[in-house]
Amino acid sequence: MAKYVKKPVEIEAITFDELMRIGAENADTVVNGMPVKFMYNGYVIRQYDSNSYTIPTLEGDFLMTKDDMLITGVNGEIYPCKKEIFEKTYEKCIEKSIV
């Protein structure tokens, strides 16, 4: 069986709290600081319960909780990832300043 290594790609990712802040700024309805439904990168994010949101992915809807990161992939697709897996898979890019 052949083995493979992931190609180095840059992705964007945000925490649950960052998503809630973005959602609260863009939602029509916010209950107890939690947006009910809002748009993020062209996708409709819906509150599932007081601790999670439904994230539409290429593989169907997944739940995102406070223990997840929301990744925007190389083609603009979004999907939640457990922080533990995220931290094993990704490291923060060092931003280069333009002089």
N, C-alpha and C positions, 0 to 999 in steps of 0.2 A: 504494500500500500504506500502510495506517495505521501510525503509530508509537505505542508505549505506554510508560508509565513505571510502575515498580513502586510500589504503594501502600506507604506507610511502615507497617511492622508490626514488632513486637518478637518476637524468637525467642529461644530458649535454645540455647546451644551449649557443648560441652565438648571438650577435647582428648583425644587418644588416651590420654595418661597419666592424665587424670582418669577416663576410662572404665575403665581398668585398676584404678585404686584402688577405684572403686565396685564393680567386678566381684569383686575379691579379697575385699572385705568381705562379699559376698553369695553367692559361689559355694561349692558343696559341695567342689569339687576345684580346687586351685591348684597348678600345676606350674612351678617356676622363677619364681615371682612372677606367673605369667600364669594368670588364671582360665580354666577349660576351657569352662564354660557357666554363664550367669547371666541374671537378669532385669534389664531396665532399662526403666523407664516402661511396664511391661506387655508388653514384647517380649523374646523369648528371643534372647540374643546368644551365638554359638558361636565358639570359636576355630577358625580355618581352618588356620593354620600358626603358626610362631613369630613372625611379623611382622604378621599380619592376622586380622580377625574378620569373620564373616558378619553383616551387618545386614539384617534383614527390612524392606523398604520397600513402599510401595504399588505400586511397579513391579517387585517381585521382590527377590531377595537381591542385595546389593552388598557388596563387600569394603571394610573400613575399615583403613587402615594408619596408621603413625605420622605421616604427612604429611597427615592429614585431621582435620577437625573433625566432630563429630557434632551435627547440628542437630535440634532438636525443633520441628516446624512449628506453624502456627496451630491445627491440629486434633489436635495430639498425636502426629502421625506423626513418625517419625525417618528420617534419611537422612544418609549421609556426604557431605562436601564437601571438595574439595582446599583446603588452607590458602590457596594463591595466589588461588583464585576467591573464597573466603570473605572474605579481606582486601580484595578489590576491590568486594565486594558489601555488606558489613556494617561498621558501626562500633559500638563499645561504647557502650551507653546510660549516661548520667550518672544515677546513682541520686539521687533526691530524698529528703532527710531530712524526716521529719515532726516538727514542733516543737510 
